[in-house]
Amino acid sequence: MLRTALLSALLALCGYASATWLTHDFQVWTAEGARRLEVALQPVVTPPVVVDGPGMTPQPLAQWLAAPGTVTVVDFIYTRCQTVCLSLGSSFQQMEASLLQDRATVPGSASDSPWADAGKRVRLLSISFDGAHDTPDQLQAYARRLQADPAVWQFARIADGAQNAQLLRRFEVVVVPDGRGDFEHNAALLVVDGRGRLVRIFDQTEQQLALDYARDLARRQLP
């Protein structure tokens, strides 16, 4: 009886220790939650990959993202997607409308606020992980369908397959070909600071939360 009790206690202790390690002291219970916590605790540096797109000359992505005082909300899409990417596009459209309103705010007016000023420094970037198909012309046509304003929302792709895979690994974006020419992929809103570091990850339904965080981060980065 005593042996059984001791064995049960040992198993419970091992289970508790494993759960503590796997859930970061019980702060998260899922792999996605762990990913978000790890990014919040340790920002992820953008790898040396080259992007191009409509109105964007080929350049290192880190260079494009690393604009002092600027914050960028990033998502990963492909233009042939008829499911998740449409939802992401809707989220970005809502954020774009808010950011355009920020840009239209007149300094010193009754509607002016630190939030609006900071919002003028927030950008949106959609990166296609299907670079072989999504040429700059394809991305331009896609942007027109979404009525994206390039002053706020831009589109890019990584033409080099190895570099594309490197970025997906670094940002932990899961993309799996479905065998029919499309992809299964996870979806999130990634916030990148003015140093080109991924600092927060939000669910695609949390566009307002992501936008508010991006504005606040931009405000804190203001000189």
Secondary structure, 3 states (H helix, E strand, C coil): CHHHHHHHHHHHHHHHHHHHHHCCCCCCCCHHHHHHHHHHHCCEECCCCEEEECCEEEEEHHHHHCCCCCEEEEEEECCCCCCHHHHHHHHHHHHHHHHHHHHHCCCCCCCCCHHHHHHCCEEEEEEECCCCCCCHHHHHHHHHHCCCCCCCEEEEECCCHHHHHHHHHHCCCCEEECCCCCEEECCEEEEECCCCEEEEEEECCCHHHHHHHHHHHHHHHCC
